[in-house]
Structures are given as C-alpha cells and as structure tokens.
C-alpha cells in the first residue's frame, strides 16, 4: 500500500545528491570489477604466446592424420523430429 510522503526542496536536493553519489560509486565499482585490466610485465619475462611461432619457424609442417570413421548401425538410421508450436 503506497504511502504519501511530503518533503521540502532542500530534502529533495539532498536525497538526489545522495542517490547520484551512490550511482557514481556503483559505476566505479563495476569499472574496477569488470573493466579492462592491464598486467605489468617485466622486460625479461618470456612470452606465453610466442611458443608456437618460435617452434614453427624451425620445424617442418605437421602431417595431418586422416581416419575414416565407421558409422554404427544404430546411428545411421537416425530420424529428426521437428516440433511445431
């Protein structure tokens, strides 16, 4: 059940300022929690993602193995049922 409350202009101004401050704090917290992060790296730290490039330059290309997959009898006779709404 709604209750009617009467406040004057000064109280309204104070409440709006408090709300704005709470919203700004929430935005700052969300930026801190979910925002972009940068991690400082030392210059002599090895890279984690250059391993494939380093190894790839010195080695021959990989040969892909191809296998033929046999279908089992129970998966070859599969039916698809589309339900309409």
Residue pairs with C-beta under 8 A, 6 or more apart in sequence:
7 15
